[in-house]
Amino acid sequence: VQLQASGGGLAQTGGSLRLSCAASGSTLSLYNIGWFRQAPGKEREFVAAINWSGGDTYSADSVKGRFTISRDNAKNSVYLRMNSLKPEDTAVYFCAAAGWRSRMWKSDEYTYWGQGTQVTVSS
């Protein structure tokens, strides 16, 4: 499966963005999907994930209550709605796909990765 992340850009503190992850080459409903991010000079970190059916989600403590992950399998897409953005949310955001039995918070469980989309939050 090929993944394409989009929707990044520049936002002000307190603003919102919605990231999209579109799949091609396979049906997204076969996979758990995660969002990860990497800021300059920092390691990649888990942000949020959703299981194959959309019935189970996980979020990092740093984004709970602000970010919401969702999916539309009919559109072969997963979304990350980001509200109340903070400067520390600035990073390149990646979407990734893992098997349906994967531990969704672990990056090494993910097999397929999309290219990143830059999110910059100004203070």
Residue frames as a rotation matrix with the C-alpha (Angstrom) as fourth column:
VAL 1
0.585 0.811 0.000 0.00
0.811 -0.585 0.000 0.00
0.000 0.000 -1.000 0.00
GLN 2
-0.555 -0.694 0.459 1.23
0.674 -0.698 -0.241 3.50
0.488 0.176 0.855 -0.82
LEU 3
0.302 0.608 -0.734 0.36
0.919 -0.392 0.053 6.31
-0.255 -0.691 -0.677 1.57
GLN 4
-0.393 -0.336 0.856 0.17
0.581 -0.812 -0.052 10.01
0.713 0.477 0.514 0.81
ALA 5
-0.053 0.316 -0.947 -0.03
0.923 -0.346 -0.167 12.49
-0.381 -0.883 -0.273 3.68
SER 6
-0.474 -0.043 0.879 -1.27
0.533 -0.809 0.248 16.00
0.701 0.586 0.406 3.04
GLY 7
0.550 0.833 0.052 -2.84
0.540 -0.403 0.739 18.98
0.637 -0.378 -0.672 4.77
GLY 8
0.047 -0.609 -0.792 0.14
0.953 -0.211 0.219 20.38
-0.301 -0.764 0.570 6.60
GLY 9
0.247 -0.004 0.969 0.95
0.530 -0.837 -0.138 24.03
0.812 0.547 -0.205 6.64
LEU 10
-0.839 -0.526 0.142 1.40
0.240 -0.591 -0.771 27.05
0.489 -0.612 0.621 8.84
ALA 11
0.329 0.937 -0.115 -0.97
0.545 -0.089 0.834 27.71
0.771 -0.337 -0.540 11.73
GLN 12
-0.202 -0.315 0.927 -1.02
-0.541 -0.753 -0.374 30.08
0.816 -0.577 -0.018 14.65
THR 13
-0.983 -0.116 -0.142 -1.03
0.067 0.493 -0.867 28.97
0.170 -0.862 -0.477 18.25
GLY 14
-0.536 0.841 0.072 -4.54
-0.218 -0.055 -0.974 27.89
-0.815 -0.538 0.213 19.09
GLY 15
-0.134 0.459 -0.878 -5.38
-0.978 -0.203 0.044 27.24
-0.158 0.865 0.476 15.47
SER 16
0.332 0.369 0.868 -6.41
-0.222 0.925 -0.309 24.07
-0.917 -0.090 0.389 13.68
LEU 17
-0.389 -0.355 -0.850 -5.32
-0.920 0.111 0.375 21.90
-0.039 0.928 -0.370 10.81
ARG 18
0.614 0.513 0.601 -6.60
-0.443 0.853 -0.275 18.65
-0.654 -0.097 0.751 9.37
LEU 19
-0.520 -0.814 -0.258 -4.15
-0.761 0.304 0.573 16.15
-0.387 0.494 -0.778 7.97
SER 20
0.704 0.702 -0.106 -5.21
-0.659 0.592 -0.464 13.51
-0.263 0.396 0.880 5.49
CYS 21
-0.536 -0.783 0.315 -3.62
-0.546 0.607 0.578 10.18
-0.644 0.138 -0.753 4.67
ALA 22
0.534 0.708 -0.462 -4.77
-0.799 0.243 -0.551 8.69
-0.277 0.663 0.695 1.39
ALA 23
-0.195 -0.571 0.798 -3.96
-0.240 0.816 0.525 5.15
-0.951 -0.088 -0.296 0.36
SER 24
0.477 0.291 -0.830 -3.48
-0.878 0.115 -0.464 3.57
-0.040 0.950 0.310 -3.01
GLY 25
-0.391 -0.669 -0.632 -2.52
-0.733 0.642 -0.226 0.12
0.557 0.375 -0.741 -4.15
SER 26
-0.728 0.233 -0.645 -4.55
0.459 0.864 -0.206 -1.62
0.509 -0.446 -0.736 -1.49
THR 27
0.309 0.903 0.299 -7.63
0.185 -0.366 0.912 -1.12
0.933 -0.226 -0.280 0.59
LEU 28
-0.437 -0.535 0.723 -6.94
-0.493 -0.530 -0.690 0.81
0.752 -0.658 -0.032 3.75
SER 29
0.462 0.743 0.484 -9.50
-0.824 0.156 0.545 -1.19
0.329 -0.651 0.684 5.71
LEU 30
0.656 -0.307 -0.690 -6.97
0.243 0.951 -0.192 -4.02
0.715 -0.041 0.698 5.98
TYR 31
-0.278 -0.955 -0.107 -4.66
0.581 -0.078 -0.810 -1.91
0.765 -0.288 0.576 8.15
ASN 32
0.560 0.168 -0.811 -4.31
0.752 -0.514 0.413 -0.11
-0.347 -0.841 -0.414 11.40
ILE 33
0.291 -0.414 0.863 -3.14
0.574 -0.646 -0.503 3.43
0.766 0.641 0.049 10.66
GLY 34
0.361 -0.253 -0.898 -0.92
0.851 -0.304 0.428 5.61
-0.382 -0.918 0.106 12.80
TRP 35
0.771 -0.244 0.588 0.30
0.088 -0.873 -0.479 9.17
0.630 0.421 -0.652 12.74
PHE 36
0.357 -0.757 -0.547 3.80
0.895 0.109 0.432 9.93
-0.268 -0.644 0.717 13.92
ARG 37
0.960 -0.085 0.266 5.80
0.022 -0.926 -0.377 13.14
0.279 0.368 -0.887 13.97
GLN 38
0.239 -0.942 -0.234 9.41
0.967 0.209 0.143 14.17
-0.086 -0.261 0.962 14.02
ALA 39
0.988 0.004 -0.155 10.68
0.015 -0.998 0.064 17.58
-0.155 -0.066 -0.986 15.01
PRO 40
0.529 -0.848 0.007 14.17
-0.227 -0.150 -0.962 18.79
0.817 0.508 -0.272 14.06
GLY 41
-0.411 -0.853 0.323 16.80
-0.615 -0.002 -0.788 17.18
0.673 -0.522 -0.524 16.23
LYS 42
-0.228 0.409 0.884 14.28
-0.867 0.327 -0.375 14.89
-0.442 -0.852 0.280 17.92
GLU 43
-0.960 -0.059 0.275 13.29
0.024 0.956 0.291 11.29
-0.280 0.286 -0.916 17.54
ARG 44
-0.556 0.812 -0.176 10.12
-0.298 0.003 0.955 10.29
0.776 0.583 0.240 15.79
GLU 45
-0.926 0.273 0.260 7.23
-0.213 0.192 -0.958 10.02
-0.311 -0.943 -0.119 18.22
PHE 46
-0.616 0.783 0.088 3.80
0.762 0.564 0.319 8.44
0.200 0.264 -0.943 18.22
VAL 47
-0.899 0.393 0.191 0.87
-0.405 -0.914 -0.023 10.83
0.165 -0.098 0.981 17.87
ALA 48
-0.070 0.936 0.345 -2.31
-0.766 0.171 -0.619 8.82
-0.639 -0.308 0.705 17.32
ALA 49
-0.954 -0.191 -0.230 -3.56
-0.294 0.730 0.617 5.61
0.050 0.657 -0.752 15.77
ILE 50
0.019 0.996 0.086 -6.80
-0.922 0.051 -0.385 4.00
-0.387 -0.072 0.919 14.72
ASN 51
-0.489 -0.221 0.844 -7.54
-0.074 0.974 0.212 0.35
-0.869 0.041 -0.493 14.19
TRP 52
-0.965 -0.058 0.254 -8.72
0.233 0.247 0.941 -1.14
-0.117 0.967 -0.225 10.91
SER 53
-0.256 0.957 0.136 -12.43
0.923 0.201 0.327 -0.76
0.286 0.210 -0.935 11.65
GLY 54
-0.389 0.081 0.918 -12.24
-0.049 -0.996 0.068 2.63
0.920 -0.019 0.392 13.31
GLY 55
0.606 0.762 -0.228 -13.55
0.126 0.191 0.973 1.18
0.785 -0.619 0.020 16.54
ASP 56
0.689 -0.465 -0.556 -10.40
0.679 0.147 0.719 1.67
-0.252 -0.873 0.417 18.57
THR 57
0.615 -0.496 0.612 -8.10
0.102 -0.720 -0.686 4.66
0.782 0.485 -0.392 18.83
TYR 58
0.365 -0.589 -0.721 -4.99
0.910 0.061 0.410 5.61
-0.198 -0.806 0.558 20.76
SER 59
0.729 -0.196 0.657 -3.48
0.118 -0.908 -0.401 9.04
0.675 0.370 -0.639 21.33
ALA 60
-0.360 -0.893 -0.271 -0.28
0.645 -0.028 -0.764 10.27
0.674 -0.450 0.586 22.90
ASP 61
0.087 0.381 -0.921 -0.77
0.958 -0.284 -0.027 12.10
-0.272 -0.880 -0.390 26.19
SER 62
-0.699 -0.501 -0.511 0.66
0.387 -0.865 0.320 15.24
-0.602 0.026 0.798 24.61
VAL 63
-0.936 0.346 -0.061 -2.22
-0.231 -0.474 0.850 15.48
0.265 0.810 0.524 22.13
LYS 64
-0.563 0.770 -0.301 -5.15
0.807 0.591 0.005 14.01
0.182 -0.240 -0.954 24.04
GLY 65
0.108 0.732 -0.672 -8.13
0.717 -0.526 -0.458 16.30
-0.689 -0.433 -0.582 23.98
ARG 66
-0.026 -0.185 -0.982 -6.68
-0.398 -0.899 0.180 18.30
-0.917 0.396 -0.051 21.10
PHE 67
-0.658 -0.285 -0.697 -6.12
-0.752 0.211 0.624 15.85
-0.031 0.935 -0.353 18.25
THR 68
0.213 0.770 0.601 -8.70
-0.482 0.618 -0.621 13.43
-0.850 -0.158 0.503 16.86
ILE 69
-0.855 -0.475 -0.209 -7.98
-0.437 0.440 0.785 10.57
-0.281 0.762 -0.584 14.50
SER 70
0.223 0.942 0.252 -10.69
-0.406 0.325 -0.854 9.19
-0.886 0.088 0.455 12.26
ARG 71
-0.859 -0.493 0.138 -11.01
-0.093 0.415 0.905 7.15
-0.503 0.765 -0.403 9.11
ASP 72
0.316 0.888 -0.334 -13.30
-0.702 -0.018 -0.712 6.72
-0.638 0.459 0.618 6.14
ASN 73
-0.382 -0.523 0.762 -12.62
0.027 0.818 0.575 3.34
-0.924 0.241 -0.298 4.65
ALA 74
0.533 0.642 0.551 -14.98
0.612 0.156 -0.775 4.04
-0.584 0.750 -0.310 1.77
LYS 75
0.966 -0.238 -0.097 -12.66
-0.251 -0.788 -0.562 6.88
0.057 0.568 -0.821 0.78
ASN 76
0.588 -0.783 -0.205 -9.53
0.695 0.618 -0.368 4.90
0.414 0.074 0.907 1.64
SER 77
-0.076 -0.558 0.826 -8.45
-0.002 -0.828 -0.560 7.74
0.997 -0.044 0.062 3.90
VAL 78
0.207 0.036 -0.978 -7.50
0.968 0.141 0.210 8.51
0.145 -0.989 -0.006 7.48
TYR 79
0.352 0.027 0.936 -7.61
0.153 -0.988 -0.029 11.95
0.923 0.153 -0.352 9.03
LEU 80
-0.278 -0.399 -0.874 -5.96
0.956 -0.022 -0.294 13.74
0.098 -0.917 0.388 11.93
ARG 81
0.521 0.501 0.692 -7.85
0.349 -0.864 0.362 16.75
0.779 0.053 -0.625 13.15
MET 82
-0.359 -0.750 -0.555 -5.54
0.893 -0.104 -0.437 18.98
0.270 -0.653 0.708 15.16
ASN 83
0.608 0.603 0.516 -7.06
0.342 -0.786 0.515 21.67
0.716 -0.137 -0.684 17.35
SER 84
0.980 -0.189 0.068 -5.56
-0.157 -0.511 0.845 24.05
-0.125 -0.838 -0.530 19.90
LEU 85
0.626 -0.780 0.023 -2.21
0.550 0.420 -0.722 23.80
0.553 0.464 0.692 18.19
LYS 86
0.847 -0.467 -0.255 0.93
0.013 -0.462 0.887 24.68
-0.532 -0.754 -0.385 20.11
PRO 87
0.477 -0.749 -0.459 4.41
-0.876 -0.368 -0.312 25.62
0.065 0.551 -0.832 18.88
GLU 88
-0.390 -0.671 0.631 5.65
-0.720 0.649 0.245 22.29
-0.574 -0.358 -0.736 20.22
ASP 89
0.458 0.590 0.665 3.41
0.071 0.722 -0.688 20.53
-0.886 0.362 0.289 17.70
THR 90
0.571 -0.323 -0.755 5.71
-0.800 -0.425 -0.423 21.79
-0.184 0.846 -0.501 14.95
ALA 91
-0.273 -0.613 0.742 7.10
-0.267 0.789 0.553 18.74
-0.924 -0.047 -0.379 13.15
VAL 92
-0.569 0.156 -0.807 6.93
-0.762 0.269 0.589 16.66
0.309 0.950 -0.035 10.03
TYR 93
-0.036 0.684 0.728 3.91
-0.706 0.499 -0.503 14.38
-0.708 -0.532 0.465 10.34
PHE 94
-0.785 -0.269 -0.558 3.89
-0.581 0.634 0.510 10.91
0.217 0.725 -0.654 8.83
CYS 95
0.418 0.836 0.355 1.12
-0.872 0.479 -0.101 8.39
-0.255 -0.267 0.929 8.38
ALA 96
-0.706 -0.675 -0.215 1.89
-0.699 0.712 0.062 4.69
0.111 0.194 -0.975 8.44
ALA 97
0.418 0.856 -0.305 0.08
-0.811 0.503 0.300 1.37
0.410 0.122 0.904 8.03
ALA 98
-0.723 -0.577 0.379 0.38
-0.689 0.643 -0.335 -1.74
-0.050 -0.503 -0.863 10.15
GLY 99
-0.688 0.435 -0.581 -1.30
0.096 0.848 0.521 -5.11
0.719 0.303 -0.626 10.26
TRP 100
0.161 0.915 0.370 -4.61
-0.329 -0.303 0.894 -5.41
0.931 -0.266 0.252 12.07
ARG 101
0.762 0.089 -0.642 -3.05
0.493 0.563 0.663 -7.23
0.420 -0.822 0.385 15.03
SER 102
-0.188 -0.943 0.274 -0.30
0.508 -0.332 -0.795 -4.66
0.841 -0.010 0.541 15.55
ARG 103
0.107 0.078 -0.991 0.42
0.924 -0.375 0.070 -2.71
-0.366 -0.924 -0.112 18.70
MET 104
0.575 0.309 0.758 -0.56
0.756 -0.556 -0.346 0.60
0.315 0.771 -0.553 17.24
TRP 105
0.978 -0.188 -0.086 1.54
-0.126 -0.872 0.473 2.83
-0.164 -0.452 -0.877 19.48
LYS 106
0.247 -0.937 0.246 4.82
0.136 0.285 0.949 1.19
-0.959 -0.201 0.198 18.44
SER 107
0.393 -0.096 -0.915 6.47
-0.775 -0.570 -0.273 2.62
-0.496 0.816 -0.298 15.34
ASP 108
-0.656 -0.742 -0.141 8.38
-0.704 0.533 0.470 -0.57
-0.274 0.408 -0.871 14.59
GLU 109
-0.342 0.634 0.694 5.07
0.270 0.774 -0.574 -2.40
-0.900 -0.009 -0.436 14.08
TYR 110
0.585 0.624 -0.518 4.38
-0.239 -0.477 -0.845 -0.29
-0.775 0.618 -0.130 10.99
THR 111
0.062 -0.511 0.857 5.36
0.690 0.643 0.333 -1.61
-0.721 0.571 0.392 7.59
TYR 112
-0.042 0.039 0.998 4.31
0.933 -0.357 0.053 1.11
0.358 0.933 -0.021 5.20
TRP 113
-0.136 -0.104 -0.985 5.11
0.606 -0.795 0.000 4.78
-0.783 -0.597 0.171 5.58
GLY 114
0.718 0.362 0.595 4.04
0.688 -0.502 -0.525 7.80
0.109 0.785 -0.609 3.61
GLN 115
-0.403 -0.786 0.469 6.12
0.629 -0.610 -0.481 10.86
0.664 0.101 0.740 2.96
GLY 116
-0.423 0.206 -0.883 5.74
0.832 -0.299 -0.468 13.51
-0.360 -0.932 -0.045 5.62
THR 117
0.246 0.469 0.848 3.80
0.604 -0.759 0.245 16.72
0.758 0.452 -0.470 5.64
GLN 118
-0.741 -0.667 -0.076 5.20
0.506 -0.481 -0.716 19.73
0.441 -0.569 0.694 7.47
VAL 119
0.560 0.827 -0.047 3.20
0.641 -0.396 0.657 21.35
0.525 -0.398 -0.752 10.24
THR 120
-0.659 -0.748 0.075 4.50
0.566 -0.559 -0.606 24.63
0.496 -0.357 0.792 11.61
VAL 121
0.511 0.814 -0.276 2.81
0.787 -0.314 0.531 26.40
0.346 -0.489 -0.801 14.50
SER 122
-0.368 -0.632 0.682 3.81
0.312 -0.775 -0.550 29.98
0.876 0.010 0.482 15.11
SER 123
-0.317 0.185 -0.930 3.71
0.947 0.012 -0.321 31.54
-0.048 -0.983 -0.179 18.56
